């Protein structure tokens, strides 16, 4: 079944909100985080784009956040724990590419989303990089041209 043919396709605003909620949820797992840097949003990618891993009408949202941590924070241990903390609806998918840093690639089937969590150094600071890609959502030309307000991560509770 093609995703874009479904009459129940969510809106782009809905898939964007779902993705931002997941990014916030993972950022909330980080104890004593020092700051969160939100990458400026990309123009919505068409679901016909090869990156979509799905086909149909509409667009998918890509969100990227960097969560800065102290120099003594155990990023590898944190990343190893993320799948369990997210829950059973998420599965780890092996990318088959060996890397020298800690990372995990996760997939949730319903509602569809992918999430990559990896160790990073940004401007000399230790960080956890989060990259999430939503399912397809309906988008109008006006929405495609609109500038969405930048997300503001909530402080650590």
ABEGO torsion letter per residue (X at the ends): XBAAABAABBBAAAAAAAAAAAAAAAAAABBGBABBBBBBBBBBBBAABAAAGBBEBEBBBBBBBBBBBBAABBAAAAAAAAAAAAEAABBBBBAGBBBABBBBBBBBAOBBBBBBBBBBBBGGBBBBBBBBBBBBBBBBAAAAABBBBBBBBBBBX
